[in-house]
Amino acid sequence: MRVTIIGSGYVGLVAGACFAQMGNDVICLDIDKDKIAKLQKGIVPIYEPGLSEMIVENQSKGTLHFTDSKHEAINGAEAIFIAVGTPMGDDGSADLRFVHAVAKDIGAHLHSYAVIVDKSTVPVGTAKAVRKIVQEQLESRGVEVEFDVVSNPEFLKEGVAIKDFMSPDRVVIGADSSRALEVMKALYAPFLLKSDRLIAMGIESAEMTKYAANAMLATKISFINEMSQICERVGANINDVRHGIGSDSRIGYSFIYPGCGYGGSCFPKDVKALEKTALDHGYTPKILQAIDEVNAKQKLLLVEKITTYFGENLTGKVIGVWGLAFKPETDDMREASSLVLISELVKRGARIQAYDPKATEQARFYLRENLDSISFATSKYDALKNADMLVLVTEWREFRSPDFDEIKKLLKAPIIFDGRNIYHHLSLESKGFTYHQIGVSNTTI
């Protein structure tokens, strides 16, 4: 099948590479000429395990192409995926200007039947808006071309996106046309050979499903983080509580690990967008508002712990930070907890020595206003040299079993603030560390 992916960001590149891997003829379109030039040379602008290799492999096979020509990409395509960004607007709503611009481009270059697929995370009603824009463009050209618009939300987890796409736990298709649904079934059939996990529904339901899924996951994160705050105050241990509730099959262990707040490109903006949608339709979503409020407070928790121990004035303090990306196995810094932490610490006079396996360049951009107070180390131990403490923010695998003797030797004092509780199972008493974790009263052990 001839497939066009418009938007060569995270979702677009993963989708394009995976569709090409199954033998489809895929063209990825982007208006960023520099990005396209790099992709044509096999230079991938984002880090996702396995993605670069898959892109290069399919380019060499001739099944994956990159272009900035709208006519080349759209004309003759059987399925056209809209995979552009939907950033959060000033009022919390999803900014659909890029989606609408793509719809205009499709209408300007469409010459034969195609299924137009909303792959971007978009609010309910977007498919109708896309259909209207495309139709208006066709009418302005004085041509009649049949087309359908469907919703096909993505459920990729950064760090394992290739696996998620190649072996999906569900494929949601929102369609009001049997012809369009059959095209989508044929496109996804190679990914569903072991079991049919394609779920067909109405377009509005599919659009809502993505937001509901992310809101539920964000709910679990904020819930366990709120429980951690209560545990600290009553003398309970959140890790014991997590184990106690996670063993209940109705709850499970996924997304109930206490930490310093969620970030990334999805949860923060999707919770806000769903809240805005509800308010626009006359309903006050109190749970969604609480989720967002709890998360915002949780991102300040490490700052509170540090200032409680050292005082508000951190002038002269050097703080080693492990982990900058919002989660492991990605270089994505969008809404990362580290951004709040570092900005607040610098504001109080601290200097930062930071290390992340993949996100350093992205961090330089997002922290550009504070670079005078930040140095980026090339290894986790270099970040600790003559630092007053270690603060662990992102739970990369290489941080899970460090050399604590080396940590103690490098730090001015053996103090650890664990923002992801990855050392909660260890006894550091013999090492003499002062250990601060989330959901447990601060103790010297």
C-alpha positions as CSV (number, residue, x, y, z in Angstrom):
1,M,0.0,0.0,0.0
2,R,1.2,3.5,-0.7
3,V,1.3,5.3,2.6
4,T,2.1,9.0,3.3
5,I,3.0,10.2,6.8
6,I,2.8,14.0,7.2
7,G,5.0,15.1,10.0
8,S,8.4,13.6,10.7
9,G,8.4,13.9,14.5
10,Y,8.3,11.1,17.0
11,V,5.0,9.5,16.0
12,G,5.5,10.1,12.3
13,L,8.9,8.5,12.1
14,V,8.0,5.5,14.2
15,A,4.8,4.9,12.1
16,G,6.6,5.4,8.8
17,A,9.4,3.1,9.7
18,C,7.1,0.4,11.0
19,F,4.7,0.5,8.0
20,A,7.7,0.4,5.7
21,Q,9.1,-2.6,7.6
22,M,5.9,-4.5,6.6
23,G,6.6,-3.9,2.9
24,N,4.4,-0.8,2.3
25,D,5.7,2.1,0.1
26,V,6.0,4.9,2.6
27,I,6.8,8.6,2.1
28,C,7.4,10.8,5.1
29,L,6.7,14.5,4.4
30,D,7.9,17.4,6.5
31,I,8.2,21.1,5.7
32,D,11.5,21.3,7.6
33,K,14.0,21.0,4.7
34,D,17.0,20.6,7.0
35,K,15.3,17.7,8.8
36,I,14.4,16.0,5.6
37,A,17.9,16.4,4.2
38,K,19.3,14.8,7.4
39,L,16.8,12.0,7.3
40,Q,17.6,11.2,3.7
41,K,21.2,10.7,4.9
42,G,20.0,8.4,7.7
43,I,20.4,11.0,10.4
44,V,17.5,10.6,12.8
45,P,16.8,13.7,15.0
46,I,15.3,11.8,18.0
47,Y,16.5,9.0,20.1
48,E,14.3,5.9,20.2
49,P,15.8,2.4,20.6
50,G,15.9,0.6,17.3
51,L,14.4,3.5,15.2
52,S,17.6,4.7,13.4
53,E,18.4,1.1,12.4
54,M,14.9,0.5,11.1
55,I,14.9,3.7,9.1
56,V,18.3,3.1,7.5
57,E,17.3,-0.5,6.7
58,N,14.1,0.5,4.9
59,Q,15.7,3.3,3.1
60,S,18.2,0.9,1.6
61,K,15.3,-1.4,0.6
62,G,13.5,1.4,-1.1
63,T,10.4,1.1,1.0
64,L,10.9,4.4,3.0
65,H,11.4,7.8,1.5
66,F,11.6,11.3,2.9
67,T,10.5,14.5,1.0
68,D,9.5,18.1,1.5
69,S,7.4,18.0,-1.7
70,K,3.7,18.1,-0.8
71,H,2.6,17.0,-4.3
72,E,5.0,14.1,-4.4
73,A,3.8,12.9,-1.0
74,I,0.0,13.3,-1.3
75,N,-0.7,12.6,-4.9
76,G,-1.5,8.9,-5.4
77,A,-1.4,8.0,-1.7
78,E,-3.9,5.4,-0.5
79,A,-3.6,6.3,3.2
80,I,-2.5,9.7,4.4
81,F,-1.6,10.0,8.0
82,I,-1.6,13.4,9.8
83,A,1.1,13.1,12.5
84,V,2.0,16.7,13.2
85,G,2.2,18.3,16.7
86,T,-0.7,19.5,18.7
87,P,1.0,21.6,21.4
88,M,-0.9,23.0,24.3
89,G,-2.4,26.4,23.7
90,D,-2.4,29.3,26.2
91,D,-5.9,28.2,27.4
92,G,-4.9,24.6,27.8
93,S,-6.7,23.4,24.6
94,A,-4.9,21.5,21.9
95,D,-3.5,23.8,19.3
96,L,-4.8,22.4,15.9
97,R,-3.2,25.0,13.6
98,F,-0.7,22.4,12.2
99,V,-3.5,19.8,11.7
100,H,-5.6,22.3,9.9
101,A,-2.7,23.4,7.7
102,V,-2.1,19.8,6.7
103,A,-5.7,19.4,5.9
104,K,-5.5,22.3,3.5
105,D,-2.4,20.8,1.8
106,I,-4.2,17.5,1.4
107,G,-7.1,19.2,-0.2
108,A,-4.8,21.1,-2.5
109,H,-3.0,18.0,-3.8
110,L,-5.5,15.1,-3.6
111,H,-6.4,13.6,-6.9
112,S,-7.7,10.1,-6.1
113,Y,-9.5,8.4,-3.3
114,A,-7.5,8.2,0.0
115,V,-8.2,7.6,3.6
116,I,-7.0,10.6,5.7
117,V,-6.0,9.4,9.1
118,D,-5.8,11.6,12.2
119,K,-2.8,10.0,14.0
120,S,-2.0,13.1,16.0
121,T,-3.7,13.4,19.4
122,V,-6.7,15.6,18.7
123,P,-9.9,16.6,20.6
124,V,-13.3,15.3,19.7
125,G,-14.6,16.9,16.5
126,T,-11.2,17.2,14.8
127,A,-12.0,14.7,12.1
128,K,-15.1,16.6,11.1
129,A,-13.0,19.8,10.9
130,V,-10.4,18.1,8.8
131,R,-13.1,16.7,6.4
132,K,-14.6,20.2,6.1
133,I,-11.2,21.8,5.3
134,V,-10.3,19.2,2.7
135,Q,-13.7,19.4,1.0
136,E,-13.4,23.2,0.9
137,Q,-10.0,23.0,-0.8
138,L,-11.4,20.5,-3.4
139,E,-14.3,22.7,-4.2
140,S,-12.0,25.7,-4.6
141,R,-10.1,23.7,-7.2
142,G,-13.3,22.7,-8.9
143,V,-12.7,19.0,-8.6
144,E,-14.6,16.1,-7.1
145,V,-12.5,13.5,-5.3
146,E,-13.8,10.9,-2.9
147,F,-12.0,10.6,0.5
148,D,-12.7,9.5,4.0
149,V,-11.4,10.7,7.3
150,V,-10.7,8.3,10.2
151,S,-9.3,8.6,13.7
152,N,-6.4,6.2,14.6
153,P,-4.9,7.4,17.9
154,E,-1.4,6.2,18.8
155,F,-0.6,4.5,22.1
156,L,3.2,4.4,21.9
157,K,5.4,4.5,24.9
158,E,8.6,6.4,24.4
159,G,11.5,4.0,24.8
160,V,9.6,1.0,23.5
161,A,7.7,2.6,20.6
162,I,8.9,0.1,18.0
163,K,7.8,-2.8,20.0
164,D,4.4,-1.1,20.7
165,F,3.8,-0.4,17.1
166,M,4.9,-3.8,15.8
167,S,3.0,-5.8,18.5
168,P,0.2,-3.5,19.6
169,D,-2.1,-4.3,22.5
170,R,-4.8,-2.6,20.5
171,V,-5.4,-0.7,17.3
172,V,-8.3,1.7,17.6
173,I,-10.0,2.8,14.4
174,G,-12.7,5.4,14.4
175,A,-14.6,5.4,11.1
176,D,-18.0,6.1,9.6
177,S,-17.2,4.4,6.3
178,S,-16.9,0.7,5.6
179,R,-14.6,1.4,2.7
180,A,-12.2,3.3,4.9
181,L,-12.4,0.7,7.7
182,E,-11.4,-2.0,5.2
183,V,-8.4,0.0,4.1
184,M,-7.3,0.4,7.7
185,K,-7.8,-3.3,8.4
186,A,-5.7,-4.2,5.4
187,L,-2.9,-1.8,6.5
188,Y,-2.8,-3.1,10.0
189,A,-3.3,-6.8,9.2
190,P,0.4,-7.7,9.3
191,F,0.7,-6.3,12.8
192,L,-2.2,-8.4,14.1
193,L,-1.5,-11.9,12.8
194,K,-1.4,-13.6,16.2
195,S,-4.7,-12.1,17.4
196,D,-7.2,-9.5,16.1
197,R,-6.8,-6.6,18.4
198,L,-8.3,-4.0,16.1
199,I,-11.2,-2.2,17.8
200,A,-13.5,-0.3,15.4
201,M,-15.8,2.4,16.8
202,G,-17.2,5.8,15.9
203,I,-14.9,8.6,15.1
204,E,-15.7,10.7,18.2
205,S,-15.2,7.7,20.4
206,A,-11.8,7.0,19.0
207,E,-10.8,10.6,19.4
208,M,-11.9,10.4,23.1
209,T,-10.3,7.1,23.7
210,K,-6.7,8.5,23.5
211,Y,-7.5,11.3,26.0
212,A,-9.3,8.9,28.3
213,A,-6.4,6.5,28.3
214,N,-3.8,9.1,29.1
215,A,-5.9,10.7,31.7
216,M,-6.4,7.3,33.4
217,L,-2.6,6.7,33.5
218,A,-1.9,10.2,34.7
219,T,-4.6,9.5,37.4
220,K,-2.7,6.5,38.7
221,I,0.6,8.4,38.8
222,S,-0.9,11.4,40.7
223,F,-2.8,9.1,43.0
224,I,0.3,7.2,44.1
225,N,2.2,10.4,44.5
226,E,-0.5,11.8,46.7
227,M,-0.4,8.6,48.8
228,S,3.4,9.1,49.1
229,Q,2.8,12.6,50.6
230,I,0.4,11.1,53.1
231,C,2.8,8.3,53.9
232,E,5.6,10.7,54.8
233,R,3.4,12.5,57.2
234,V,1.9,9.5,59.0
235,G,5.0,7.3,59.2
236,A,4.1,4.7,56.6
237,N,6.4,3.5,53.8
238,I,5.0,4.2,50.3
239,N,6.9,1.3,48.8
240,D,5.3,-1.2,51.2
241,V,1.9,0.4,50.4
242,R,2.5,0.2,46.7
243,H,3.3,-3.5,47.0
244,G,0.2,-4.0,49.1
245,I,-2.2,-2.4,46.7
246,G,-0.4,-3.5,43.5
247,S,-0.9,-7.2,44.3
248,D,-4.6,-6.6,43.8
249,S,-5.3,-7.6,40.2
250,R,-7.9,-4.9,39.9
251,I,-5.2,-2.3,40.5
252,G,-1.9,-3.8,39.3
253,Y,1.6,-2.4,39.6
254,S,1.7,-0.4,36.4
255,F,2.0,3.4,36.9
256,I,1.9,3.2,40.7
257,Y,5.6,4.0,41.3
258,P,6.0,7.1,43.4
259,G,8.2,9.8,41.9
260,C,8.8,13.5,41.2
261,G,5.9,13.9,38.8
262,Y,5.1,12.9,35.2
263,G,6.2,14.8,32.1
264,G,6.6,14.2,28.4
265,S,4.7,15.2,25.3
266,C,1.4,13.5,26.2
267,F,0.2,13.4,29.8
268,P,0.6,17.1,30.7
269,K,-1.0,18.5,27.6
270,D,-3.6,15.8,27.1
271,V,-5.0,16.1,30.7
272,K,-5.2,19.9,30.1
273,A,-6.8,19.5,26.7
274,L,-9.4,17.1,28.1
275,E,-10.1,19.4,31.0
276,K,-10.6,22.3,28.5
277,T,-12.9,20.1,26.3
278,A,-15.1,19.3,29.4
279,L,-15.3,22.9,30.5
280,D,-16.2,24.0,26.9
281,H,-19.1,21.6,27.1
282,G,-20.4,22.8,30.5
283,Y,-18.8,20.2,32.8
284,T,-16.2,20.8,35.5
285,P,-13.8,17.8,35.5
286,K,-12.7,17.9,39.2
287,I,-10.6,14.8,39.0
288,L,-8.7,16.0,36.0
289,Q,-8.0,19.3,37.7
290,A,-6.8,17.5,40.8
291,I,-4.5,15.3,38.7
292,D,-2.8,18.3,37.2
293,E,-2.5,20.1,40.6
294,V,-1.0,17.1,42.3
295,N,1.5,16.7,39.5
296,A,2.6,20.3,39.6
297,K,3.2,20.1,43.4
298,Q,5.0,16.8,43.1
299,K,7.6,18.4,40.7
300,L,8.6,20.7,43.6
301,L,8.9,17.9,46.1
302,L,12.7,17.3,45.6
303,V,13.3,21.1,45.9
304,E,11.4,21.1,49.2
305,K,13.4,18.2,50.5
306,I,16.7,19.8,49.6
307,T,15.8,23.2,51.0
308,T,14.5,21.6,54.2
309,Y,17.9,19.9,54.7
310,F,20.2,22.8,53.5
311,G,18.0,25.9,53.8
312,E,16.6,28.1,51.2
313,N,19.9,29.8,50.3
314,L,21.9,27.3,48.2
315,T,24.6,29.7,47.2
316,G,27.9,27.8,47.0
317,K,26.2,24.4,46.9
318,V,27.1,22.1,44.0
319,I,24.4,19.6,43.2
320,G,25.0,16.4,41.1
321,V,21.9,15.4,39.1
322,W,21.4,12.0,37.5
323,G,18.9,11.9,34.7
324,L,17.3,14.8,32.7
325,A,14.9,13.2,30.3
326,F,11.3,12.9,31.5
327,K,11.7,9.1,31.5
328,P,14.4,6.5,30.6
329,E,15.2,5.4,27.1
330,T,14.4,8.7,25.5
331,D,16.0,12.1,25.0
332,D,12.6,13.9,25.3
333,M,12.8,16.8,27.7
334,R,9.3,18.1,27.3
335,E,7.7,18.9,30.7
336,A,10.5,16.9,32.4
337,S,10.6,17.1,36.2
338,S,14.3,17.9,36.0
339,L,13.5,21.3,34.3
340,V,11.5,22.4,37.4
341,L,14.1,21.0,39.8
342,I,17.1,22.6,38.2
343,S,15.4,26.0,37.6
344,E,14.4,26.2,41.2
345,L,17.8,25.1,42.5
346,V,19.6,27.6,40.3
347,K,17.2,30.3,41.4
348,R,18.3,29.6,45.0
349,G,22.0,30.0,44.1
350,A,23.1,26.4,43.4
351,R,25.3,25.2,40.7
352,I,24.3,22.0,38.8
353,Q,26.5,19.1,37.5
354,A,24.2,17.0,35.4
355,Y,24.4,13.8,33.5
356,D,22.0,12.0,31.3
357,P,22.8,9.1,28.8
358,K,20.9,10.6,25.9
359,A,19.2,13.9,26.7
360,T,22.2,16.3,27.1
361,E,21.7,18.2,23.9
362,Q,17.9,18.6,24.4
363,A,18.6,19.7,28.0
364,R,21.0,22.5,26.7
365,F,18.1,23.8,24.7
366,Y,15.4,23.6,27.4
367,L,17.7,25.0,30.1
368,R,19.4,27.6,27.9
369,E,18.5,30.4,30.3
370,N,20.4,28.8,33.2
371,L,23.5,27.4,31.3
372,D,25.8,29.7,33.3
373,S,25.0,27.7,36.4
374,I,25.0,24.2,34.8
375,S,27.7,21.9,33.6
376,F,27.0,18.7,31.7
377,A,29.1,15.7,32.6
378,T,30.1,12.9,30.3
379,S,29.6,10.2,32.9
380,K,27.5,9.7,36.0
381,Y,30.5,9.8,38.3
382,D,32.0,12.9,36.7
383,A,28.7,14.7,37.7
384,L,29.4,13.9,41.4
385,K,33.0,15.3,41.7
386,N,33.0,17.7,44.7
387,A,29.2,17.9,44.7
388,D,27.4,18.4,48.0
389,M,24.7,15.8,47.2
390,L,23.4,13.4,44.5
391,V,19.8,14.0,43.2
392,L,18.4,11.1,41.1
393,V,15.6,12.3,38.8
394,T,15.4,9.8,35.9
395,E,15.6,6.0,36.5
396,W,18.0,5.0,33.7
397,R,19.2,1.4,34.1
398,E,22.8,2.5,34.6
399,F,21.8,4.3,37.8
400,R,20.2,1.2,39.4
401,S,23.3,-0.5,40.7
402,P,26.0,2.1,41.1
403,D,29.2,1.9,43.0
404,F,28.2,3.5,46.3
405,D,31.7,3.5,47.6
406,E,32.7,5.6,44.5
407,I,29.7,7.9,45.1
408,K,30.7,8.4,48.7
409,K,34.3,9.1,47.7
410,L,33.3,11.7,45.1
411,L,30.7,13.6,47.1
412,K,31.6,16.2,49.7
413,A,29.1,14.5,52.0
414,P,27.3,11.2,51.4
415,I,23.8,12.6,50.8
416,I,21.3,11.2,48.2
417,F,17.9,12.5,47.3
418,D,16.2,9.7,45.4
419,G,13.4,11.2,43.2
420,R,12.4,7.8,41.8
421,N,12.9,5.5,44.8
422,I,15.1,3.1,42.9
423,Y,17.3,2.5,46.0
424,H,14.4,1.9,48.4
425,H,15.2,-1.8,48.5
426,L,18.8,-1.3,49.5
427,S,20.3,-1.0,53.0
428,L,22.8,1.8,52.9
429,E,23.4,1.9,56.6
430,S,26.9,0.4,56.4
431,K,27.8,3.1,53.9
432,G,26.7,5.9,56.1
433,F,24.5,7.7,53.6
434,T,21.9,10.3,54.4
435,Y,19.1,9.1,52.2
436,H,16.0,11.0,51.3
437,Q,13.3,9.3,49.3
438,I,9.7,10.0,48.2
439,G,7.0,8.6,50.4
440,V,9.2,7.9,53.4
441,S,10.1,10.3,56.3
442,N,13.6,11.7,55.7
443,T,16.1,9.6,57.7
444,T,19.8,9.2,58.1
445,I,20.6,5.6,57.7
